[in-house]
Amino acid sequence: MCKHVLNAQVAIRSPCCKKWFECAECHQEQSDHPLMQTFDMTFICKKCKKAFRKDAREFEDADEYCPHCDNHFVLPAKTPQAALQVEGEDARVDSRMLKDERMRSEQLRSIFDVKEAPNKLG
């Protein structure tokens, strides 16, 4: 799993060291040399686990799919985003962490209001 691109559909073989990486940033972190640029790219589809080659100079709309299983591997990258969340148990099981912000109406027990009585009586 790539920690830079969360929805990576293929692994790419680097032409310089002949190793498989999820993205260029993974290659940069794990290797001590820069990534060599090439137009002939070798991929492995993560869905069907089969390898295929694509020429980046002749890349068309039909080339966005795996030739073996039609997995769409050219997608907008989903990168990890920082999020501030409260850690705790599932609220459906234990709701003690939830606070009800609504005002609770007081139920009157009789027609005589005890709180308003000093203002009404002489």
Buried (B, 14 or more C-beta within 10 A) or exposed (E): EBEBBEEBBBBBBBBEBEEBBBBBBBBBEEBEEEBEEEEEBBBBBBBBEEBBEBEEEEEEEEBBBBBEEEBEBEEEEEEEEEEEEEEEEEEEEEEEEEEEEEEEEEEEEEEEEEEEEEEEEE
